[in-house]
Amino acid sequence: MKKSRVKQRRGAVAALVAVLMIVLLAMVIVGGRARNLGTLVGCAVVGGLIIQGSTFLPQIGPVGLLPSLQVIAIGLLLLGFLWFRPEGILPEQKEKFGSRPTMTGPQSDELAGPTHPANVVPIITRLGP
């Protein structure tokens, strides 16, 4: 009898770990994988709206129905974000580098120097013996 209880506990723990992993994955993907702030927003959306928000719903059906509906809602949210907006709520920021300054006007010709000097004689005129 004792061994069956241990197996039941292991099964319950494995199911709980699987559900928690799905919830954590949904938090990261919904918020945005590239930014830490996105993960926090995902935690607020998934944890706050779905998990905590569903506790205000009236109890319908059997006792274990509401947690099952929460997992289904999180799964649908995860699928929706992966399909329609895979970058999440806060996508990765693009690097903001300024364009390279170009020199124009009379100063650019003076700084660049002569392009084809007339008094330069080539040292090597041909290659080989």
Secondary structure, 3 states (H helix, E strand, C coil): CHHHHHHHHHHHHHHHHHHHHHHHHHHHHHHCCCCHHHHHHHHHHHHHHHHHHHHHCCCCCCCCHHHHHHHHHHHHHHHHHHHHCCCCCCCCCCCCCCCCCCCCCHHHHHHHCCCCCCCCCCCCCCCCC
